[in-house]
């Protein structure tokens, strides 16, 4: 175990939880963040799990967390055996008072692997909130009958929402998806007004409108 001691100061500088495993999966050292998390969550064991076999602990988990724990053990074994250059797994780790998510990363060392547990709770919460907002916006747009679109100027790719397709009486299969395809729907008398509106649609202008 002492052979990793020279790296302890470096490991302690990282804010996420780190354990160093030997080639057999035994924990040989942990960093300060690991120890603080263990104390805060009542998980402290003798010497903060030093000497325990991380893989055997994962494989002994049962209940709702067993699938993720087994996947972690398999992934880390693949890194230890040299079959994989790295293993990454995102998993929930909820407490009685808080929903939390972590990203497990296993990277190879000369005689083992470095296992990191990175707290991604804030990232997951932002992503979940964005998905909820997108779902609510999609419902509102569908109910109101408002069409939306997105145009990739560089690649001349126009993506229409389903509502927009219905408004124009076309489908994803028949609509070509280019600017020229859109212009086919525009009445010739409206072309000049459309061009004038397009000229205003640049970063130096705010919202532009056209009927």
MDAnalysis code that builds the backbone (N, CA, C; Angstrom):
import MDAnalysis as mda
import numpy as np

u = mda.Universe.empty(633, n_residues=211, atom_resindex=np.repeat(np.arange(211), 3), trajectory=True)
u.add_TopologyAttr("name", ["N", "CA", "C"] * 211)
u.add_TopologyAttr("resid", np.arange(1, 212))
u.add_TopologyAttr("resname", ["UNK", "UNK", "UNK", "UNK", "UNK", "UNK", "UNK", "UNK", "UNK", "UNK", "UNK", "UNK", "UNK", "UNK", "UNK", "UNK", "UNK", "UNK", "UNK", "UNK", "UNK", "UNK", "UNK", "UNK", "UNK", "UNK", "UNK", "UNK", "UNK", "UNK", "UNK", "UNK", "UNK", "UNK", "UNK", "UNK", "UNK", "UNK", "UNK", "UNK", "UNK", "UNK", "UNK", "UNK", "UNK", "UNK", "UNK", "UNK", "UNK", "UNK", "UNK", "UNK", "UNK", "UNK", "UNK", "UNK", "UNK", "UNK", "UNK", "UNK", "UNK", "UNK", "UNK", "UNK", "UNK", "UNK", "UNK", "UNK", "UNK", "UNK", "UNK", "UNK", "UNK", "UNK", "UNK", "UNK", "UNK", "UNK", "UNK", "UNK", "UNK", "UNK", "UNK", "UNK", "UNK", "UNK", "UNK", "UNK", "UNK", "UNK", "UNK", "UNK", "UNK", "UNK", "UNK", "UNK", "UNK", "UNK", "UNK", "UNK", "UNK", "UNK", "UNK", "UNK", "UNK", "UNK", "UNK", "UNK", "UNK", "UNK", "UNK", "UNK", "UNK", "UNK", "UNK", "UNK", "UNK", "UNK", "UNK", "UNK", "UNK", "UNK", "UNK", "UNK", "UNK", "UNK", "UNK", "UNK", "UNK", "UNK", "UNK", "UNK", "UNK", "UNK", "UNK", "UNK", "UNK", "UNK", "UNK", "UNK", "UNK", "UNK", "UNK", "UNK", "UNK", "UNK", "UNK", "UNK", "UNK", "UNK", "UNK", "UNK", "UNK", "UNK", "UNK", "UNK", "UNK", "UNK", "UNK", "UNK", "UNK", "UNK", "UNK", "UNK", "UNK", "UNK", "UNK", "UNK", "UNK", "UNK", "UNK", "UNK", "UNK", "UNK", "UNK", "UNK", "UNK", "UNK", "UNK", "UNK", "UNK", "UNK", "UNK", "UNK", "UNK", "UNK", "UNK", "UNK", "UNK", "UNK", "UNK", "UNK", "UNK", "UNK", "UNK", "UNK", "UNK", "UNK", "UNK", "UNK", "UNK", "UNK", "UNK", "UNK", "UNK", "UNK", "UNK", "UNK", "UNK", "UNK", "UNK"])
u.atoms.positions = np.array([
    [0.809, -1.224, 0.000],
    [0.000, 0.000, 0.000],
    [0.843, 1.277, 0.000],
    [1.971, 1.373, 0.712],
    [2.714, 2.627, 0.799],
    [3.235, 3.135, -0.539],
    [3.256, 2.274, -1.577],
    [3.877, 2.713, -2.817],
    [3.127, 3.878, -3.474],
    [1.869, 4.150, -3.076],
    [1.122, 5.263, -3.640],
    [1.218, 6.523, -2.781],
    [1.913, 6.434, -1.666],
    [1.917, 7.518, -0.706],
    [2.460, 8.817, -1.286],
    [3.388, 8.741, -2.227],
    [3.984, 9.939, -2.795],
    [2.966, 10.788, -3.554],
    [1.863, 10.169, -3.986],
    [0.860, 10.891, -4.760],
    [-0.257, 11.453, -3.885],
    [-0.217, 11.203, -2.589],
    [-1.329, 11.596, -1.724],
    [-1.585, 13.100, -1.755],
    [-0.531, 13.907, -1.738],
    [-0.718, 15.358, -1.728],
    [-1.402, 15.828, -3.001],
    [-1.066, 15.206, -4.115],
    [-1.713, 15.557, -5.387],
    [-3.188, 15.153, -5.357],
    [-3.467, 13.943, -4.874],
    [-4.851, 13.468, -4.818],
    [-5.698, 14.350, -3.911],
    [-5.125, 14.824, -2.803],
    [-5.868, 15.658, -1.866],
    [-6.229, 17.010, -2.461],
    [-5.554, 17.413, -3.517],
    [-5.836, 18.707, -4.137],
    [-7.106, 18.668, -4.977],
    [-7.561, 17.465, -5.339],
    [-8.763, 17.355, -6.164],
    [-10.015, 17.443, -5.287],
    [-11.078, 18.120, -5.794],
    [-12.295, 18.269, -4.992],
    [-13.209, 17.057, -5.022],
    [-12.992, 16.111, -5.948],
    [-13.869, 14.943, -6.007],
    [-13.248, 13.759, -5.281],
    [-14.079, 12.735, -5.029],
    [-13.690, 11.614, -4.182],
    [-12.841, 10.634, -4.989],
    [-11.670, 10.317, -4.478],
    [-10.734, 9.470, -5.211],
    [-10.279, 8.307, -4.342],
    [-10.240, 7.122, -4.953],
    [-9.637, 5.942, -4.323],
    [-8.681, 5.321, -5.337],
    [-7.535, 4.883, -4.856],
    [-6.578, 4.171, -5.701],
    [-6.689, 2.684, -5.386],
    [-6.911, 1.880, -6.440],
    [-7.035, 0.435, -6.280],
    [-5.798, -0.243, -6.836],
    [-5.401, -1.339, -6.200],
    [-4.307, -2.116, -6.762],
    [-4.844, -3.013, -7.875],
    [-4.001, -3.832, -8.455],
    [-4.389, -4.642, -9.612],
    [-5.490, -5.645, -9.292],
    [-5.684, -5.954, -8.016],
    [-6.735, -6.888, -7.631],
    [-8.013, -6.209, -7.187],
    [-8.022, -4.881, -7.165],
    [-9.220, -4.145, -6.782],
    [-9.238, -3.689, -5.338],
    [-8.148, -3.900, -4.597],
    [-8.105, -3.503, -3.192],
    [-7.788, -2.010, -3.088],
    [-8.475, -1.318, -2.174],
    [-8.252, 0.118, -1.969],
    [-6.954, 0.319, -1.201],
    [-6.024, 1.065, -1.799],
    [-4.719, 1.267, -1.162],
    [-4.545, 2.682, -0.637],
    [-5.311, 3.617, -1.149],
    [-5.284, 4.969, -0.587],
    [-6.518, 5.729, -1.059],
    [-6.929, 6.721, -0.272],
    [-8.048, 7.591, -0.628],
    [-7.640, 9.029, -0.344],
    [-8.360, 9.982, -0.944],
    [-7.986, 11.380, -0.715],
    [-8.875, 12.037, 0.331],
    [-8.597, 13.294, 0.621],
    [-9.338, 14.010, 1.661],
    [-10.818, 14.132, 1.322],
    [-11.126, 14.376, 0.059],
    [-12.537, 14.516, -0.333],
    [-13.299, 13.224, -0.060],
    [-12.673, 12.079, -0.330],
    [-13.281, 10.775, -0.031],
    [-13.561, 10.656, 1.466],
    [-12.581, 11.018, 2.290],
    [-12.742, 10.894, 3.737],
    [-13.822, 11.839, 4.265],
    [-13.857, 13.077, 3.738],
    [-14.874, 14.029, 4.189],
    [-16.275, 13.559, 3.818],
    [-16.424, 13.002, 2.608],
    [-17.727, 12.488, 2.187],
    [-18.154, 11.321, 3.069],
    [-17.210, 10.451, 3.406],
    [-17.526, 9.300, 4.253],
    [-18.002, 9.750, 5.628],
    [-17.316, 10.718, 6.198],
    [-17.697, 11.214, 7.516],
    [-19.066, 11.889, 7.475],
    [-19.296, 12.727, 6.449],
    [-20.555, 13.468, 6.343],
    [-21.751, 12.559, 6.142],
    [-21.515, 11.370, 5.556],
    [-22.624, 10.465, 5.250],
    [-22.646, 9.219, 6.129],
    [-21.865, 9.246, 7.198],
    [-21.875, 8.120, 8.128],
    [-21.383, 6.832, 7.527],
    [-20.484, 6.917, 6.538],
    [-20.001, 5.721, 5.847],
    [-18.604, 5.301, 6.300],
    [-18.069, 5.995, 7.302],
    [-16.701, 5.691, 7.674],
    [-16.582, 4.264, 8.200],
    [-15.603, 3.561, 7.669],
    [-15.269, 2.229, 8.158],
    [-13.880, 2.320, 8.750],
    [-13.342, 1.190, 9.144],
    [-11.990, 1.201, 9.693],
    [-11.040, 1.783, 8.652],
    [-10.425, 2.906, 9.002],
    [-9.430, 3.538, 8.134],
    [-10.002, 3.918, 6.769],
    [-11.309, 4.290, 6.731],
    [-11.968, 4.776, 5.521],
    [-11.885, 3.791, 4.360],
    [-12.097, 2.540, 4.639],
    [-12.187, 1.460, 3.643],
    [-10.838, 1.022, 3.087],
    [-9.747, 1.538, 3.603],
    [-8.440, 1.063, 3.142],
    [-8.314, -0.431, 3.406],
    [-7.862, -1.160, 2.395],
    [-7.707, -2.598, 2.529],
    [-8.904, -3.390, 2.045],
    [-10.064, -2.731, 1.891],
    [-11.234, -3.434, 1.365],
    [-11.096, -3.602, -0.150],
    [-11.710, -4.646, -0.663],
    [-11.701, -4.861, -2.102],
    [-12.904, -4.141, -2.703],
    [-12.639, -3.093, -3.447],
    [-13.687, -2.247, -4.016],
    [-14.616, -3.046, -4.924],
    [-14.037, -3.940, -5.708],
    [-14.828, -4.726, -6.657],
    [-15.756, -5.688, -5.932],
    [-15.258, -6.320, -4.882],
    [-16.086, -7.251, -4.120],
    [-17.221, -6.528, -3.406],
    [-16.937, -5.300, -2.939],
    [-17.990, -4.513, -2.302],
    [-19.093, -4.204, -3.316],
    [-18.702, -3.787, -4.525],
    [-19.689, -3.487, -5.572],
    [-20.507, -4.725, -5.924],
    [-19.829, -5.849, -6.033],
    [-20.511, -7.083, -6.426],
    [-21.381, -7.639, -5.312],
    [-21.218, -7.132, -4.103],
    [-22.038, -7.583, -2.987],
    [-23.255, -6.712, -2.732],
    [-23.401, -5.652, -3.520],
    [-24.550, -4.754, -3.352],
    [-25.820, -5.437, -3.849],
    [-26.929, -5.243, -3.143],
    [-28.205, -5.811, -3.567],
    [-29.276, -4.721, -3.511],
    [-30.419, -5.011, -4.085],
    [-31.503, -4.041, -4.104],
    [-31.451, -3.172, -5.347],
    [-32.036, -1.958, -5.260],
    [-32.170, -1.090, -6.422],
    [-30.825, -0.627, -6.979],
    [-29.792, -0.591, -6.161],
    [-28.483, -0.098, -6.612],
    [-27.601, -1.196, -7.174],
    [-28.075, -2.436, -7.165],
    [-27.212, -3.558, -7.529],
    [-26.781, -3.505, -8.997],
    [-27.687, -3.119, -9.902],
    [-27.342, -3.098, -11.323],
    [-26.204, -2.129, -11.596],
    [-26.291, -0.931, -11.017],
    [-25.240, 0.054, -11.206],
    [-23.928, -0.377, -10.580],
    [-24.003, -1.000, -9.405],
    [-22.793, -1.453, -8.726],
    [-22.097, -2.559, -9.517],
    [-22.877, -3.480, -10.053],
    [-22.295, -4.557, -10.867],
    [-21.672, -3.993, -12.145],
    [-22.340, -3.005, -12.748],
    [-21.789, -2.375, -13.946],
    [-20.467, -1.684, -13.631],
    [-20.395, -1.057, -12.446],
    [-19.153, -0.401, -12.031],
    [-18.032, -1.423, -11.874],
    [-18.342, -2.541, -11.234],
    [-17.326, -3.580, -11.035],
    [-16.827, -4.121, -12.368],
    [-17.748, -4.382, -13.285],
    [-17.341, -4.897, -14.603],
    [-16.472, -3.885, -15.345],
    [-16.876, -2.623, -15.296],
    [-16.127, -1.597, -16.003],
    [-14.729, -1.418, -15.446],
    [-14.606, -1.413, -14.125],
    [-13.287, -1.243, -13.503],
    [-12.412, -2.455, -13.790],
    [-13.004, -3.627, -13.781],
    [-12.223, -4.827, -14.125],
    [-11.689, -4.734, -15.559],
    [-12.476, -4.147, -16.459],
    [-12.016, -4.026, -17.842],
    [-10.824, -3.073, -17.943],
    [-10.782, -2.067, -17.080],
    [-9.634, -1.151, -17.061],
    [-8.420, -1.844, -16.453],
    [-8.623, -2.579, -15.370],
    [-7.516, -3.283, -14.719],
    [-6.900, -4.339, -15.633],
    [-7.724, -4.964, -16.457],
    [-7.227, -6.011, -17.347],
    [-6.604, -5.451, -18.625],
    [-6.768, -4.159, -18.842],
    [-6.242, -3.550, -20.055],
    [-7.186, -3.621, -21.240],
    [-8.383, -4.175, -21.050],
    [-9.347, -4.271, -22.144],
    [-9.925, -2.909, -22.523],
    [-10.012, -1.984, -21.564],
    [-10.573, -0.658, -21.822],
    [-9.600, 0.409, -21.332],
    [-9.432, 1.505, -22.075],
    [-8.527, 2.569, -21.646],
    [-9.119, 3.429, -20.533],
    [-10.437, 3.362, -20.381],
    [-11.115, 4.163, -19.363],
    [-12.534, 3.635, -19.209],
    [-13.109, 3.864, -18.042],
    [-14.503, 3.486, -17.815],
    [-15.214, 4.651, -17.145],
    [-16.419, 4.979, -17.636],
    [-17.203, 6.083, -17.088],
    [-18.631, 5.597, -16.854],
    [-19.186, 5.939, -15.705],
    [-20.554, 5.538, -15.368],
    [-21.199, 6.640, -14.544],
    [-22.399, 7.064, -14.936],
    [-23.168, 8.018, -14.134],
    [-24.225, 7.256, -13.347],
    [-24.384, 7.621, -12.086],
    [-25.301, 6.864, -11.229],
    [-25.893, 7.773, -10.152],
    [-27.105, 7.446, -9.683],
    [-27.704, 8.208, -8.585],
    [-27.143, 7.741, -7.248],
    [-27.035, 8.685, -6.317],
    [-26.584, 8.349, -4.963],
    [-27.359, 9.253, -4.004],
    [-28.670, 8.978, -3.890],
    [-29.547, 9.851, -3.125],
    [-29.402, 9.620, -1.626],
    [-29.480, 10.711, -0.887],
    [-29.494, 10.633, 0.571],
    [-30.929, 10.838, 1.037],
    [-31.216, 10.662, 2.330],
    [-32.584, 10.881, 2.814],
    [-33.078, 12.306, 2.602],
    [-32.162, 13.269, 2.453],
    [-32.565, 14.669, 2.338],
    [-32.235, 15.304, 0.995],
    [-31.569, 14.581, 0.114],
    [-31.105, 15.201, -1.122],
    [-30.976, 14.179, -2.243],
    [-31.379, 14.577, -3.454],
    [-31.134, 13.771, -4.633],
    [-29.777, 14.154, -5.202],
    [-28.912, 13.150, -5.397],
    [-27.560, 13.417, -5.885],
    [-27.220, 12.449, -7.005],
    [-26.362, 12.907, -7.910],
    [-25.839, 12.059, -8.984],
    [-24.324, 12.219, -9.040],
    [-23.662, 11.122, -9.380],
    [-22.207, 11.136, -9.490],
    [-21.778, 10.505, -10.812],
    [-20.596, 10.897, -11.254],
    [-19.957, 10.256, -12.406],
    [-18.724, 9.507, -11.903],
    [-18.716, 8.195, -12.112],
    [-17.568, 7.375, -11.744],
    [-16.633, 7.286, -12.947],
    [-15.351, 7.573, -12.714],
    [-14.348, 7.480, -13.773],
    [-13.208, 6.610, -13.270],
    [-12.885, 5.585, -14.033],
    [-11.764, 4.699, -13.698],
    [-10.715, 4.827, -14.792],
    [-9.501, 5.216, -14.396],
    [-8.396, 5.340, -15.350],
    [-7.228, 4.477, -14.863],
    [-6.474, 3.891, -15.788],
    [-5.419, 2.952, -15.389],
    [-4.195, 3.631, -14.770],
    [-3.608, 2.934, -13.824],
    [-2.304, 3.279, -13.266],
    [-1.346, 2.141, -13.576],
    [-0.099, 2.315, -13.238],
    [0.892, 1.276, -13.551],
    [0.545, -0.051, -12.887],
    [0.103, 0.002, -11.642],
    [-0.202, -1.233, -10.910],
    [-1.635, -1.248, -10.387],
    [-2.551, -0.601, -11.089],
    [-3.927, -0.574, -10.606],
    [-4.755, 0.429, -11.367],
    [-5.650, 1.103, -10.660],
    [-6.511, 2.095, -11.303],
    [-6.867, 3.197, -10.325],
    [-7.113, 4.374, -10.864],
    [-7.588, 5.521, -10.098],
    [-9.091, 5.611, -10.309],
    [-9.851, 5.568, -9.229],
    [-11.310, 5.640, -9.306],
    [-11.765, 6.966, -8.715],
    [-12.450, 7.756, -9.540],
    [-12.938, 9.064, -9.107],
    [-14.458, 9.078, -9.097],
    [-15.037, 9.707, -8.090],
    [-16.479, 9.921, -8.013],
    [-16.705, 11.432, -8.044],
    [-17.257, 11.932, -9.158],
    [-17.415, 13.367, -9.372],
    [-18.888, 13.736, -9.206],
    [-19.165, 14.689, -8.331],
    [-20.538, 15.123, -8.081],
    [-21.051, 15.921, -9.280],
    [-22.071, 15.404, -9.962],
    [-22.658, 16.083, -11.124],
    [-24.114, 16.463, -10.841],
    [-24.447, 16.610, -9.559],
    [-25.830, 16.901, -9.175],
    [-26.336, 18.178, -9.826],
    [-25.555, 19.256, -9.750],
    [-26.001, 20.529, -10.326],
    [-26.221, 20.396, -11.825],
    [-25.327, 19.712, -12.502],
    [-25.469, 19.515, -13.944],
    [-26.744, 18.751, -14.266],
    [-27.017, 17.667, -13.522],
    [-28.212, 16.879, -13.774],
    [-29.480, 17.673, -13.488],
    [-29.450, 18.498, -12.433],
    [-30.626, 19.295, -12.099],
    [-30.921, 20.316, -13.186],
    [-29.868, 20.937, -13.724],
    [-30.050, 21.900, -14.807],
    [-30.607, 21.195, -16.049],
    [-30.052, 20.016, -16.369],
    [-30.518, 19.256, -17.532],
    [-31.978, 18.836, -17.359],
    [-32.335, 18.379, -16.154],
    [-33.713, 17.969, -15.894],
    [-34.667, 19.155, -16.001],
    [-34.253, 20.301, -15.467],
    [-35.083, 21.502, -15.541],
    [-35.266, 21.941, -16.984],
    [-34.185, 21.857, -17.777],
    [-34.280, 22.225, -19.190],
    [-35.238, 21.305, -19.932],
    [-35.170, 20.000, -19.643],
    [-36.085, 19.062, -20.289],
    [-37.537, 19.357, -19.929],
    [-37.774, 19.706, -18.657],
    [-39.148, 20.032, -18.248],
    [-39.648, 21.283, -18.961],
    [-38.778, 22.289, -19.051],
    [-39.177, 23.524, -19.721],
    [-39.443, 23.278, -21.203],
    [-38.595, 22.450, -21.836],
    [-38.789, 22.135, -23.245],
    [-40.100, 21.381, -23.450],
    [-40.419, 20.483, -22.522],
    [-41.671, 19.736, -22.632],
    [-42.875, 20.667, -22.490],
    [-42.798, 21.610, -21.521],
    [-43.900, 22.554, -21.332],
    [-44.039, 23.470, -22.540],
    [-42.894, 23.934, -23.095],
    [-42.946, 24.797, -24.266],
    [-43.520, 24.049, -25.460],
    [-43.117, 22.791, -25.623],
    [-43.631, 21.987, -26.722],
    [-45.143, 21.824, -26.612],
    [-45.628, 21.593, -25.391],
    [-47.074, 21.444, -25.188],
    [-47.801, 22.743, -25.491],
    [-47.225, 23.869, -25.032],
    [-47.863, 25.165, -25.263],
    [-47.919, 25.488, -26.749],
    [-46.822, 25.203, -27.449],
    [-46.771, 25.472, -28.891],
    [-47.785, 24.609, -29.625],
    [-47.880, 23.342, -29.222],
    [-48.813, 22.426, -29.878],
    [-50.255, 22.868, -29.663],
    [-50.565, 23.263, -28.427],
    [-51.932, 23.673, -28.105],
    [-52.298, 24.974, -28.832],
    [-51.331, 25.908, -28.898],
    [-51.606, 27.213, -29.510],
    [-51.526, 27.167, -31.025],
    [-50.970, 26.098, -31.583],
    [-50.841, 26.008, -33.031],
    [-49.765, 26.924, -33.586],
    [-48.691, 27.140, -32.825],
    [-47.599, 28.020, -33.243],
    [-46.477, 27.173, -33.833],
    [-46.029, 27.539, -35.016],
    [-44.955, 26.802, -35.664],
    [-43.600, 27.422, -35.384],
    [-42.586, 26.588, -35.281],
    [-41.229, 27.076, -35.055],
    [-40.274, 26.462, -36.063],
    [-39.101, 27.050, -36.219],
    [-38.126, 26.530, -37.169],
    [-36.723, 26.936, -36.754],
    [-35.755, 26.260, -37.311],
    [-34.346, 26.565, -37.054],
    [-33.603, 26.443, -38.376],
    [-32.745, 27.432, -38.668],
    [-32.051, 27.450, -39.956],
    [-30.540, 27.460, -39.762],
    [-29.869, 26.467, -40.328],
    [-28.413, 26.380, -40.344],
    [-27.932, 27.070, -41.622],
    [-27.433, 28.299, -41.475],
    [-27.071, 29.101, -42.644],
    [-25.905, 28.477, -43.405],
    [-24.905, 27.987, -42.676],
    [-23.707, 27.452, -43.319],
    [-24.040, 26.265, -44.213],
    [-24.876, 25.359, -43.696],
    [-25.198, 24.132, -44.437],
    [-26.533, 24.198, -45.173],
    [-27.169, 25.370, -45.144],
    [-28.471, 25.546, -45.796],
    [-29.439, 24.433, -45.396],
    [-29.621, 24.300, -44.073],
    [-30.509, 23.263, -43.562],
    [-31.599, 23.906, -42.716],
    [-32.845, 23.723, -43.133],
    [-33.989, 24.303, -42.445],
    [-34.784, 23.196, -41.765],
    [-34.896, 23.269, -40.442],
    [-35.638, 22.273, -39.671],
    [-36.940, 22.891, -39.185],
    [-38.044, 22.317, -39.618],
    [-39.362, 22.788, -39.223],
    [-39.956, 21.877, -38.155],
    [-40.638, 22.508, -37.193],
    [-41.389, 21.741, -36.208],
    [-42.597, 21.097, -36.885],
    [-43.143, 20.073, -36.248],
    [-44.302, 19.378, -36.817],
    [-45.468, 20.332, -37.054],
    [-45.660, 21.282, -36.101],
    [-46.762, 22.239, -36.258],
    [-46.547, 23.084, -37.510],
    [-45.303, 23.489, -37.765],
    [-44.991, 24.291, -38.950],
    [-45.305, 23.504, -40.216],
    [-44.967, 22.215, -40.203],
    [-45.281, 21.357, -41.350],
    [-46.784, 21.364, -41.632],
    [-47.577, 21.259, -40.567],
    [-49.030, 21.212, -40.755],
    [-49.556, 22.550, -41.265],
    [-48.985, 23.661, -40.753],
    [-49.431, 24.978, -41.197],
    [-49.219, 25.143, -42.709],
    [-48.086, 24.643, -43.186],
    [-47.758, 24.782, -44.605],
    [-48.284, 23.623, -45.446],
    [-48.958, 22.689, -44.814],
    [-49.560, 21.595, -45.553],
    [-48.554, 20.649, -46.170],
    [-47.454, 20.389, -45.443],
    [-46.446, 19.477, -45.961],
    [-46.022, 18.515, -44.856],
    [-45.084, 17.638, -45.153],
    [-44.598, 16.656, -44.182],
    [-43.083, 16.610, -44.225],
    [-42.507, 15.959, -43.231],
    [-41.061, 15.830, -43.195],
    [-40.515, 15.052, -44.374],
    [-41.314, 14.125, -44.892],
    [-40.865, 13.307, -46.017],
    [-40.870, 14.098, -47.331],
    [-41.818, 15.025, -47.481],
    [-41.933, 15.754, -48.744],
    [-41.225, 17.109, -48.728],
    [-40.971, 17.652, -47.546],
    [-40.297, 18.949, -47.453],
    [-38.790, 18.747, -47.579],
    [-38.173, 19.431, -48.532],
    [-36.744, 19.233, -48.791],
    [-35.825, 19.733, -47.694],
    [-36.247, 20.789, -46.987],
    [-35.445, 21.264, -45.870],
    [-34.373, 22.266, -46.227],
    [-34.476, 22.931, -47.379],
    [-33.533, 23.983, -47.748],
    [-34.281, 25.305, -47.840],
    [-33.515, 26.388, -47.945],
    [-34.148, 27.696, -48.071],
    [-34.986, 27.775, -49.344],
    [-34.481, 27.189, -50.418],
    [-35.223, 27.191, -51.682],
    [-36.561, 26.483, -51.528],
    [-36.589, 25.395, -50.730],
    [-37.842, 24.680, -50.510],
    [-38.845, 25.563, -49.776],
    [-38.348, 26.351, -48.820],
    [-39.239, 27.276, -48.106],
    [-39.773, 28.353, -49.053],
    [-38.869, 28.911, -49.889],
    [-39.287, 29.990, -50.782],
    [-40.361, 29.548, -51.754],
    [-40.449, 28.256, -52.023],
    [-41.513, 27.751, -52.890],
    [-42.891, 28.010, -52.299],
    [-42.947, 28.181, -50.978],
    [-44.231, 28.429, -50.318],
    [-44.581, 29.919, -50.285],
    [-43.624, 30.779, -50.598],
    [-43.835, 32.224, -50.470],
    [-44.412, 32.789, -51.766],
    [-45.457, 33.622, -51.636],
    [-46.062, 34.252, -52.811],
    [-45.068, 35.246, -53.414],
    [-44.976, 35.302, -54.748],
    [-44.023, 36.224, -55.388],
    [-44.161, 37.673, -54.921],
    [-45.399, 38.110, -54.617],
    [-45.599, 39.503, -54.186],
    [-44.982, 39.780, -52.822],
    [-44.664, 38.724, -52.067],
    [-44.109, 38.894, -50.719],
    [-42.588, 38.767, -50.679],
    [-41.967, 38.470, -51.809],
    [-40.542, 38.194, -51.822],
    [-39.701, 39.395, -51.380],
    [-40.022, 40.570, -51.878],
    [-39.235, 41.762, -51.534],
    [-39.323, 42.066, -50.040],
    [-40.531, 41.942, -49.473],
    [-40.699, 42.202, -48.037],
    [-39.946, 41.168, -47.215],
    [-39.970, 39.925, -47.683],
    [-39.239, 38.872, -46.980],
    [-37.739, 39.147, -47.004],
    [-37.219, 39.574, -48.162],
    [-35.788, 39.875, -48.276],
    [-35.408, 41.023, -47.352],
    [-36.243, 42.046, -47.241],
    [-35.968, 43.179, -46.358],
    [-35.929, 42.737, -44.899],
    [-36.834, 41.829, -44.540],
    [-36.855, 41.309, -43.173],
    [-35.607, 40.484, -42.882],
    [-35.193, 39.682, -43.859],
    [-33.975, 38.874, -43.695],
    [-32.754, 39.756, -43.458],
    [-32.689, 40.880, -44.143],
    [-31.548, 41.774, -44.007],
    [-31.432, 42.342, -42.597],
    [-32.560, 42.429, -41.892],
    [-32.546, 42.939, -40.512],
    [-32.188, 41.852, -39.500],
    [-32.268, 40.597, -39.921],
    [-32.066, 39.467, -38.995],
    [-30.574, 39.178, -38.851],
    [-29.880, 40.046, -38.120],
    [-28.457, 39.837, -37.856],
    [-28.187, 40.225, -36.403],
    [-26.991, 39.936, -35.888],
    [-26.712, 40.193, -34.461],
    [-26.856, 41.639, -34.035],
    [-26.833, 42.606, -34.979],
    [-26.921, 44.010, -34.621],
    [-28.365, 44.481, -34.428],
    [-29.317, 43.609, -34.704],
    [-30.722, 43.974, -34.551],
    [-31.388, 43.091, -33.493],
    [-32.498, 43.559, -32.985],
    [-33.251, 42.756, -32.030],
    [-34.233, 41.866, -32.753],
    [-35.386, 41.704, -32.157],
    [-36.421, 40.868, -32.753],
    [-36.959, 41.512, -34.040],
    [-37.133, 40.693, -35.058],
    [-37.732, 41.186, -36.304],
    [-39.045, 40.456, -36.526],
    [-40.002, 41.163, -37.096],
    [-41.332, 40.595, -37.320],
    [-41.775, 40.867, -38.747],
    [-42.600, 39.967, -39.256],
    [-43.143, 40.158, -40.594],
    [-44.474, 39.416, -40.689],
    [-45.435, 40.038, -41.319],
    [-46.715, 39.383, -41.602],
    [-46.791, 39.092, -43.077],
])
